[in-house]
Amino acid sequence: MKRHRPSGAQQRKIKKAKEEATEAMSGSMLKYVMPSTSHIGNENLEEGGASKAPILETTQDDSDDTGLKDDNESSSSSISTDNEEEKEIDSNGEERDTSSRDQQEFEEMALYADIASWPIPVPDDLRVNLVKRGSEPLQNKDGPFSAVQREGKKNKGGSRYLTTSWFYKSLPKGEKVLRTWMAYSKSKNCLFCFCCRLFADNETKAGTSVFITGFKNWWKLNPKVPEHELSEQHLSCLEKWKTLAMGLQLQKTIDKIHQVEMDKERKNWRDILYRLLDVIMFLAKQNLPFRGHREDRSSANKGNFLELIELLSNYDPVLKEHFVKINQTVSSERRVTSYLSPKIQNEFIHLLGNYVKENIVADIKKAKYFGILFDSTPDVSHTDQMCEVIRYVHIEDDKVEIKESFLGFFPISGKTAAELTEQILKQLDSDGLDINLCRGQGYDNAATMAGIHGGVQARIKEINPNLYLCLVQIIL
């Protein structure tokens, strides 16, 4: 009898032909659902003259459209939608504003410029910043790529290299799509998946993709890369990435309202502190006292600081609103943060003093050589205070000037020359000044300080013989 059913070989050929036809059709709709494809292709034709395969730099992964079967048409449609969303996100990303806060975040993100340095799991705030930044700065798709040596005597070829072509996926029509998920780490010489590492829970968990821990077996890029693109884990992380990116783009994340309120509150307090700092700098520059005898609400004179802040609040809306809130909470007997307390004033003065002192010390180090002047006196609390003055030569724009800069007071506990010498050397060391660069020392005529045999000047001169002595009386 004549055979009606095809043989096994014929059935396999028919099945293979159907699969090839399906695969060829899966990418043919991209030119209709992605409007910028033809635009990019036209640009390539205009620039190069010759017809070249256009590269869709902002389209998504990609490979999620190829290799899918008839029973996955719905999945192919959703991935094509992801491609459109990614292109829209990346094209609008070029127009993001570069405010000072964004610049600060960018500087903080420099720590994680290498994808291999990310902590696993990635913290939520870092994840948001990375999604805002996008994967392109981390891809390093232009190399240079380091070689990887193959182990084993029977392997052909001792080393393999990663090439830029692997960052693009070729579609059936000859088009090339950028694999935005692929990122190369120069420090580890490994390939990572941006979205999978972004949402990974644990690097050591069983079943974790090699593109999370780092893939470097370049001779196995085929089929490892296509397999990863179609894996369930990758598609799930890809969906999370694009959903979060779109939410941030449209400002519709769950915590967006909360984040806006936090930014508003942060800016408000920063504006208040700027004004308080200016008032403190003004009073310090004019050498005016800060506090009054009585600083309660019933006092007629609360001191220079509070009176000046209250005066400015009549003309400045930020301080005006701040005082209104304070008065409302005081009347209701609730605690309120005002940043007007003496403790905050002293903290500001301390920070400003440290900043001035750091600049003076830097100027002294620039001059290299210096002289020291020390003298002590008890204060009203009967605590001996040693004052520190540094003498040095300041040269700027051919102008030579001899400066004597006061660095501060420090309490002393002993009266003997040995104890005073130890405390002076310790203070100079804490200021970052090398006693071996000192060329002069000045004290009053007390034997403990200026004694030629056992005084402070003699003990310091034993450490640095290049010193000379000058007897002075420091009056502050």
RODO-2510 file (C-alpha; in nm, 4 decimals, decimal comma):
residues 476
     n   res          X          Y          Z
     1     m     0,0000     0,0000     0,0000
     2     k     0,1047     0,3563    -0,0663
     3     r     0,2310     0,5387     0,2440
     4     h     0,0044     0,8350     0,3385
     5     r     0,1808     0,9458     0,6609
     6     p     0,5174     1,1310     0,6171
     7     s     0,8215     0,9592     0,7521
     8     g     0,9957     1,0765     1,0684
     9     a     1,2659     1,2602     0,8721
    10     q     1,0029     1,4370     0,6611
    11     q     0,8092     1,5393     0,9710
    12     r     1,1237     1,6889     1,1247
    13     k     1,1976     1,8846     0,8072
    14     i     0,8409     2,0213     0,7966
    15     k     0,8586     2,1180     1,1655
    16     k     1,1963     2,2884     1,1172
    17     a     1,0646     2,4822     0,8163
    18     k     0,7663     2,6043     1,0217
    19     e     0,9945     2,7134     1,3064
    20     e     1,2237     2,9026     1,0683
    21     a     0,9253     3,0777     0,9115
    22     t     0,7899     3,1713     1,2560
    23     e     1,1268     3,3049     1,3666
    24     a     1,1589     3,5091     1,0471
    25     m     0,8160     3,6632     1,1048
    26     s     0,8739     3,7485     1,4738
    27     g     1,1062     4,0422     1,3995
    28     s     0,9327     4,1723     1,0910
    29     m     0,6791     4,3771     1,2916
    30     l     0,9445     4,5798     1,4740
    31     k     0,9573     4,8457     1,2025
    32     y     0,5843     4,9107     1,2573
    33     v     0,5766     4,9150     1,6400
    34     m     0,9041     5,1096     1,6781
    35     p     0,8700     5,4369     1,4838
    36     s     1,2262     5,5564     1,5417
    37     t     1,3812     5,2612     1,3602
    38     s     1,3386     5,4084     1,0152
    39     h     1,4523     5,7449     1,1426
    40     i     1,7769     5,6015     1,2722
    41     g     1,8215     5,4053     0,9537
    42     n     1,7782     5,7220     0,7463
    43     e     2,0384     5,9013     0,9551
    44     n     2,2825     5,6200     0,8925
    45     l     2,2172     5,6419     0,5193
    46     e     2,2664     6,0179     0,5159
    47     e     2,5875     6,0054     0,7146
    48     g     2,7531     5,7065     0,5564
    49     g     2,6128     5,7239     0,2069
    50     a     2,6000     5,3467     0,1853
    51     s     2,3126     5,1377     0,3144
    52     k     2,4087     4,9955     0,6534
    53     a     2,2184     4,7985     0,9116
    54     p     2,0713     5,0518     1,1568
    55     i     2,1579     5,0138     1,5233
    56     l     1,8733     5,0832     1,7650
    57     e     2,0769     5,2065     2,0587
    58     t     1,7889     5,2571     2,2947
    59     t     1,5739     4,9550     2,2234
    60     q     1,5508     4,6883     2,4800
    61     d     1,6730     4,3535     2,4910
    62     d     1,6462     4,2705     2,2349
    63     s     1,6583     3,9142     2,2000
    64     d     1,3348     3,8712     2,3770
    65     d     1,1601     3,8977     2,0374
    66     t     1,3606     3,6271     1,8603
    67     g     1,3478     3,2570     1,9225
    68     l     0,9853     3,2702     2,0393
    69     k     0,7355     3,0193     1,9041
    70     d     0,3747     3,0478     1,7893
    71     d     0,2467     2,9650     2,1369
    72     n     0,4367     3,2689     2,2783
    73     e     0,2877     3,5399     2,0556
    74     s     0,1371     3,7197     2,3551
    75     s     0,4749     3,7211     2,5298
    76     s     0,6381     3,8621     2,2154
    77     s     0,3807     4,1409     2,2066
    78     s     0,4471     4,2403     2,5700
    79     i     0,8219     4,2452     2,5137
    80     s     0,7774     4,4668     2,2072
    81     t     0,5857     4,7058     2,4315
    82     d     0,8814     4,7024     2,6699
    83     n     1,1024     4,7977     2,3768
    84     e     0,8856     5,1014     2,3023
    85     e     0,8859     5,2054     2,6682
    86     e     1,2615     5,1761     2,6954
    87     k     1,3142     5,3864     2,3840
    88     e     1,0836     5,6555     2,5193
    89     i     1,2612     5,6529     2,8563
    90     d     1,6092     5,6798     2,7080
    91     s     1,5162     5,9513     2,4577
    92     n     1,3607     6,1650     2,7291
    93     g     1,6503     6,0899     2,9611
    94     e     1,8773     6,3149     2,7550
    95     e     1,6627     6,6142     2,8530
    96     r     1,6820     6,5654     3,2306
    97     d     1,7679     6,8784     3,4230
    98     t     2,1099     6,9059     3,5865
    99     s     2,0226     7,0716     3,9138
   100     s     2,2643     7,0884     4,2035
   101     r     2,0911     6,8000     4,3804
   102     d     2,1206     6,5818     4,0708
   103     q     2,4881     6,6750     4,0463
   104     q     2,5404     6,5702     4,4075
   105     e     2,3668     6,2379     4,3432
   106     f     2,5836     6,1875     4,0362
   107     e     2,8994     6,2358     4,2447
   108     e     2,7722     5,9848     4,4987
   109     m     2,6988     5,7399     4,2191
   110     a     3,0624     5,7516     4,1091
   111     l     3,1273     5,4946     4,3812
   112     y     2,9114     5,2450     4,1924
   113     a     3,0347     5,3228     3,8410
   114     d     3,1514     4,9607     3,8248
   115     i     2,8627     4,7144     3,8330
   116     a     3,0801     4,4581     4,0134
   117     s     3,1019     4,6904     4,3167
   118     w     2,7264     4,6892     4,3812
   119     p     2,6186     4,5384     4,7134
   120     i     2,3834     4,2418     4,6902
   121     p     2,0974     4,2946     4,7560
   122     v     2,1013     4,6503     4,6209
   123     p     1,9495     4,9025     4,8698
   124     d     1,6269     5,0679     4,7583
   125     d     1,7672     5,4224     4,7412
   126     l     2,0674     5,3069     4,5394
   127     r     1,8408     5,1050     4,3082
   128     v     1,6300     5,4136     4,2338
   129     n     1,9383     5,6221     4,1549
   130     l     2,0801     5,3498     3,9292
   131     v     1,7523     5,3205     3,7372
   132     k     1,7416     5,6984     3,6958
   133     r     2,0951     5,6933     3,5615
   134     g     2,0284     5,4046     3,3233
   135     s     2,2486     5,1173     3,2130
   136     e     2,4365     5,2937     2,9327
   137     p     2,7138     5,4515     3,1510
   138     l     2,7865     5,1062     3,2982
   139     q     2,7926     4,9044     2,9768
   140     n     3,1516     4,9773     2,8654
   141     k     3,0571     4,8258     2,5327
   142     d     3,3542     4,9807     2,3526
   143     g     3,6072     4,8051     2,5752
   144     p     3,8951     4,7536     2,6075
   145     f     3,8317     4,3887     2,6943
   146     s     4,0850     4,1641     2,8655
   147     a     4,1614     3,8138     2,7482
   148     v     4,0573     3,5004     2,9373
   149     q     4,2818     3,1950     2,9257
   150     r     4,1205     2,8580     2,8622
   151     e     4,2257     2,5716     3,0849
   152     g     4,3074     2,2265     2,9537
   153     k     4,5574     2,0911     2,7060
   154     k     4,3022     1,9749     2,4468
   155     n     4,1328     2,3121     2,4047
   156     k     4,2031     2,4884     2,0788
   157     g     4,3209     2,8445     2,1242
   158     g     4,4745     2,9572     2,4511
   159     s     4,2746     3,2783     2,5041
   160     r     3,9401     3,4311     2,4148
   161     y     3,8203     3,7940     2,4004
   162     l     3,4839     3,9639     2,4396
   163     t     3,3921     4,1828     2,1402
   164     t     3,1612     4,4817     2,1008
   165     s     2,9413     4,2907     1,8576
   166     w     2,8045     4,0823     2,1473
   167     f     2,6376     4,3952     2,2861
   168     y     2,4084     4,3999     1,9828
   169     k     2,1526     4,1449     1,8734
   170     s     2,1004     4,0872     1,5028
   171     l     1,7391     4,0633     1,3917
   172     p     1,6282     3,8599     1,0890
   173     k     1,5977     4,1709     0,8706
   174     g     1,9592     4,2679     0,9371
   175     e     1,8786     4,5268     1,2024
   176     k     2,0849     4,5434     1,5210
   177     v     1,9358     4,6051     1,8643
   178     l     2,1431     4,7145     2,1639
   179     r     2,1357     4,4731     2,4561
   180     t     2,0822     4,7351     2,7257
   181     w     2,0912     4,4742     3,0013
   182     m     2,4517     4,3772     2,9266
   183     a     2,7239     4,5536     3,1325
   184     y     3,0981     4,4844     3,1374
   185     s     3,3106     4,5283     3,4507
   186     k     3,6681     4,6313     3,3709
   187     s     3,7884     4,5585     3,7242
   188     k     3,6554     4,1997     3,7294
   189     n     3,6777     4,1371     3,3525
   190     c     3,3266     3,9909     3,3714
   191     l     2,9931     4,0379     3,2013
   192     f     2,6873     4,1179     3,4153
   193     c     2,3138     4,1553     3,3615
   194     f     2,2093     4,5048     3,4719
   195     c     1,8497     4,4240     3,5651
   196     c     1,9167     4,0807     3,7193
   197     r     2,1935     4,2163     3,9452
   198     l     1,9752     4,5177     4,0282
   199     f     1,6998     4,2966     4,1733
   200     a     1,9091     4,0004     4,2928
   201     d     1,8495     3,8764     4,6483
   202     n     2,1573     3,6630     4,7026
   203     e     2,4714     3,5864     4,5015
   204     t     2,5217     3,2425     4,6575
   205     k     2,1654     3,1182     4,6216
   206     a     2,1250     2,7987     4,4195
   207     g     2,0100     2,8643     4,0652
   208     t     2,1529     3,2147     4,0560
   209     s     2,2403     3,3202     3,7021
   210     v     2,6085     3,3484     3,6123
   211     f     2,5289     3,6953     3,4792
   212     i     2,4630     3,8056     3,8384
   213     t     2,7873     3,6716     3,9827
   214     g     2,9904     3,7542     3,6693
   215     f     3,0384     3,5640     3,3416
   216     k     3,3803     3,5489     3,1757
   217     n     3,3899     3,2276     2,9742
   218     w     3,3944     3,4090     2,6424
   219     w     3,4084     3,0845     2,4410
   220     k     3,0612     3,0014     2,5824
   221     l     2,8896     3,3307     2,4956
   222     n     2,6896     3,1300     2,2474
   223     p     2,4541     2,9848     2,3731
   224     k     2,4789     3,1389     2,7263
   225     v     2,3723     3,4899     2,6189
   226     p     2,0609     3,3813     2,4201
   227     e     1,9642     3,1364     2,6962
   228     h     1,9839     3,4092     2,9607
   229     e     1,7775     3,6499     2,7517
   230     l     1,4925     3,4002     2,7341
   231     s     1,5184     3,2817     3,0950
   232     e     1,2274     3,3371     3,3314
   233     q     1,4507     3,5063     3,5888
   234     h     1,5798     3,7614     3,3372
   235     l     1,2348     3,8438     3,1973
   236     s     1,0986     3,8945     3,5501
   237     c     1,3833     4,1317     3,6479
   238     l     1,3517     4,3086     3,3123
   239     e     0,9832     4,3743     3,3787
   240     k     1,0633     4,5137     3,7257
   241     w     1,3336     4,7382     3,5791
   242     k     1,1119     4,8835     3,3080
   243     t     0,8151     4,9259     3,5429
   244     l     1,0278     5,1162     3,7943
   245     a     1,1907     5,3260     3,5205
   246     m     0,8541     5,4205     3,3752
   247     g     0,7176     5,5040     3,7198
   248     l     1,0120     5,7331     3,7902
   249     q     0,9756     5,8864     3,4465
   250     l     0,6088     5,9689     3,5025
   251     q     0,6568     6,0411     3,8757
   252     k     0,4026     5,7775     3,9686
   253     t     0,5964     5,5545     4,2057
   254     i     0,4287     5,4446     4,5282
   255     d     0,6499     5,6620     4,7481
   256     k     0,6693     5,9589     4,5087
   257     i     0,4420     6,1804     4,7203
   258     h     0,6436     6,0940     5,0298
   259     q     0,9690     6,1662     4,8464
   260     v     0,8419     6,5040     4,7252
   261     e     0,7482     6,6009     5,0795
   262     m     1,0902     6,4942     5,2078
   263     d     1,2675     6,7007     4,9422
   264     k     1,0495     7,0008     5,0234
   265     e     1,1205     6,9690     5,3957
   266     r     1,4924     6,9259     5,3342
   267     k     1,5052     7,2404     5,1202
   268     n     1,3120     7,4385     5,3797
   269     w     1,5530     7,3507     5,6619
   270     r     1,8536     7,4135     5,4401
   271     d     1,7232     7,7644     5,3628
   272     i     1,6714     7,8334     5,7329
   273     l     2,0203     7,7144     5,8256
   274     y     2,1755     7,9283     5,5521
   275     r     2,0201     8,2382     5,7072
   276     l     2,1219     8,1420     6,0610
   277     l     2,4752     8,0800     5,9416
   278     d     2,4930     8,4235     5,7776
   279     v     2,3804     8,5901     6,1004
   280     i     2,6394     8,3985     6,3040
   281     m     2,9144     8,4910     6,0577
   282     f     2,8113     8,8569     6,0763
   283     l     2,8203     8,8652     6,4577
   284     a     3,1523     8,6797     6,4700
   285     k     3,3074     8,9134     6,2132
   286     q     3,1931     9,2212     6,4055
   287     n     3,3084     9,0642     6,7352
   288     l     2,9638     9,1088     6,8899
   289     p     2,8195     8,8971     7,1734
   290     f     2,5471     8,6494     7,0820
   291     r     2,3374     8,6017     7,3926
   292     g     2,1383     8,8308     7,6199
   293     h     2,0722     8,8172     7,9917
   294     r     1,7193     8,6819     7,9408
   295     e     1,6058     8,5054     7,6233
   296     d     1,2467     8,4120     7,7009
   297     r     0,9491     8,5517     7,5075
   298     s     0,8798     8,8211     7,7661
   299     s     1,2317     8,9653     7,7512
   300     a     1,2716     9,3081     7,5931
   301     n     1,6257     9,2279     7,4753
   302     k     1,6985     8,8649     7,3918
   303     g     2,0534     8,9242     7,2735
   304     n     2,2058     9,0138     6,9389
   305     f     2,1492     8,6759     6,7725
   306     l     1,7790     8,6307     6,8459
   307     e     1,6997     8,9996     6,7980
   308     l     1,8714     9,0047     6,4579
   309     i     1,6921     8,6869     6,3470
   310     e     1,3592     8,8367     6,4541
   311     l     1,4390     9,1583     6,2670
   312     l     1,5170     8,9686     5,9451
   313     s     1,1948     8,7688     5,9770
   314     n     1,0012     9,0904     5,9100
   315     y     1,1455     9,0972     5,5565
   316     d     1,2300     8,7346     5,4807
   317     p     0,9366     8,4943     5,4143
   318     v     1,1366     8,1835     5,5092
   319     l     1,2242     8,3130     5,8570
   320     k     0,8754     8,4608     5,8924
   321     e     0,7155     8,1206     5,8381
   322     h     0,9683     7,9652     6,0747
   323     f     0,8784     8,2082     6,3556
   324     v     0,5061     8,1540     6,2978
   325     k     0,5493     7,7779     6,3449
   326     i     0,7586     7,8326     6,6574
   327     n     0,4979     8,0630     6,8130
   328     q     0,2179     7,8195     6,7340
   329     t     0,3955     7,5254     6,8943
   330     v     0,5110     7,7244     7,1971
   331     s     0,1545     7,8298     7,2713
   332     s     0,0454     7,4656     7,2547
   333     e     0,3375     7,3569     7,4780
   334     r     0,4743     7,1143     7,2189
   335     r     0,8433     7,0629     7,1532
   336     v     0,9653     7,2152     6,8292
   337     t     1,2919     7,2156     6,6392
   338     s     1,4030     7,5763     6,5933
   339     y     1,7861     7,5657     6,5601
   340     l     1,7965     7,8857     6,7676
   341     s     1,9305     7,7407     7,0926
   342     p     2,2735     7,8364     7,2372
   343     k     2,3926     7,4826     7,1691
   344     i     2,3304     7,5242     6,7959
   345     q     2,4987     7,8643     6,8028
   346     n     2,8083     7,7174     6,9667
   347     e     2,8124     7,4298     6,7202
   348     f     2,8076     7,6715     6,4280
   349     i     3,0840     7,8806     6,5844
   350     h     3,2906     7,5682     6,6424
   351     l     3,2503     7,4563     6,2802
   352     l     3,3385     7,8007     6,1484
   353     g     3,6411     7,8166     6,3798
   354     n     3,7667     7,4796     6,2582
   355     y     3,7266     7,5910     5,8976
   356     v     3,9261     7,9110     5,9590
   357     k     4,1930     7,7189     6,1494
   358     e     4,2284     7,4624     5,8684
   359     n     4,2871     7,7433     5,6187
   360     i     4,5471     7,9081     5,8426
   361     v     4,7312     7,5775     5,8944
   362     a     4,7251     7,5149     5,5190
   363     d     4,8780     7,8613     5,4660
   364     i     5,1491     7,7829     5,7243
   365     k     5,2328     7,4520     5,5555
   366     k     5,2575     7,6318     5,2230
   367     a     5,5181     7,8671     5,3766
   368     k     5,6977     7,5542     5,5115
   369     y     5,8992     7,7218     5,7909
   370     f     5,7434     7,8960     6,0910
   371     g     5,7995     8,0232     6,4438
   372     i     5,5993     7,9482     6,7583
   373     l     5,4769     8,1809     7,0330
   374     f     5,3208     8,0367     7,3518
   375     d     5,2057     8,1967     7,6741
   376     s     4,9595     8,0994     7,9470
   377     t     4,7234     8,2810     8,1808
   378     p     4,4370     8,1732     8,4098
   379     d     4,0798     8,2611     8,3154
   380     v     3,7914     8,3590     8,5443
   381     s     3,7372     7,9921     8,6338
   382     h     4,1032     7,9688     8,7469
   383     t     4,1874     7,7308     8,4610
   384     d     4,5273     7,7856     8,3043
   385     q     4,4858     7,8484     7,9298
   386     m     4,7820     7,8341     7,6921
   387     c     4,7495     8,0514     7,3812
   388     e     4,9102     7,9407     7,0547
   389     v     5,0377     8,1871     6,7936
   390     i     5,2268     8,0904     6,4757
   391     r     5,4545     8,3339     6,2910
   392     y     5,5272     8,2716     5,9233
   393     v     5,5963     8,4398     5,5897
   394     h     5,3065     8,4676     5,3480
   395     i     5,3906     8,5252     4,9811
   396     e     5,1196     8,5969     4,7259
   397     d     5,1584     8,7651     4,3862
   398     d     5,5093     8,8898     4,4636
   399     k     5,3797     9,0435     4,7870
   400     v     5,5712     8,9318     5,0966
   401     e     5,3976     8,9624     5,4317
   402     i     5,4932     8,8439     5,7802
   403     k     5,1876     8,7077     5,9575
   404     e     5,1204     8,6096     6,3160
   405     s     4,8098     8,3900     6,3328
   406     f     4,6336     8,2951     6,6536
   407     l     4,5275     7,9279     6,6451
   408     g     4,3479     7,9078     6,9788
   409     f     4,3618     7,8312     7,3487
   410     f     4,4132     7,4939     7,5109
   411     p     4,4064     7,4104     7,8848
   412     i     4,7241     7,3015     8,0597
   413     s     4,7434     7,0781     8,3631
   414     g     5,1075     7,1052     8,4740
   415     k     5,3457     7,3808     8,5753
   416     t     5,6870     7,2202     8,5151
   417     a     5,8909     7,2695     8,2004
   418     a     5,8676     6,9003     8,1099
   419     e     5,4872     6,9001     8,1342
   420     l     5,4509     7,2236     7,9390
   421     t     5,6901     7,1017     7,6678
   422     e     5,4960     6,7795     7,6271
   423     q     5,1644     6,9648     7,5943
   424     i     5,3039     7,2174     7,3444
   425     l     5,4480     6,9421     7,1240
   426     k     5,1221     6,7486     7,1461
   427     q     4,9229     7,0575     7,0400
   428     l     5,1518     7,1241     6,7424
   429     d     5,1166     6,7618     6,6345
   430     s     4,7362     6,7793     6,6579
   431     d     4,7462     7,0867     6,4323
   432     g     4,9529     6,8967     6,1758
   433     l     5,2655     7,1113     6,2200
   434     d     5,6106     6,9475     6,2204
   435     i     5,8356     7,0783     6,4987
   436     n     6,1421     7,0050     6,2831
   437     l     6,0288     7,2805     6,0428
   438     c     6,0109     7,5343     6,3244
   439     r     6,2824     7,8018     6,3091
   440     g     6,1958     8,0254     6,6035
   441     q     6,0290     8,0162     6,9445
   442     g     5,9083     8,2992     7,1664
   443     y     5,8031     8,3039     7,5329
   444     d     5,7921     8,5469     7,8233
   445     n     6,0871     8,5852     8,0573
   446     a     5,9706     8,3207     8,3080
   447     a     6,2398     8,0680     8,3932
   448     t     6,0042     7,7769     8,3292
   449     m     5,9540     7,8894     7,9702
   450     a     6,2767     8,0668     7,8720
   451     g     6,5313     7,8967     8,1007
   452     i     6,8513     7,8150     7,9121
   453     h     6,9168     7,4874     8,0962
   454     g     6,5844     7,3240     8,1831
   455     g     6,3218     7,5561     8,0407
   456     v     6,0726     7,4819     7,7690
   457     q     6,2824     7,6515     7,5033
   458     a     6,5877     7,4404     7,5946
   459     r     6,3917     7,1149     7,5818
   460     i     6,2401     7,1986     7,2420
   461     k     6,5812     7,3038     7,1117
   462     e     6,7146     6,9579     7,2000
   463     i     6,4577     6,8146     6,9597
   464     n     6,5235     7,0765     6,6897
   465     p     6,8698     7,2436     6,7145
   466     n     6,7810     7,4908     6,4335
   467     l     6,5639     7,6987     6,6661
   468     y     6,6527     8,0422     6,8012
   469     l     6,4934     8,2069     7,1051
   470     c     6,3075     8,5369     7,1191
   471     l     6,1720     8,6720     7,4466
   472     v     5,8276     8,8252     7,3912
   473     q     5,5193     8,9160     7,5881
   474     i     5,1979     8,8015     7,4197
   475     i     4,9051     9,0298     7,4872
   476     l     4,5607     8,9162     7,3681
***
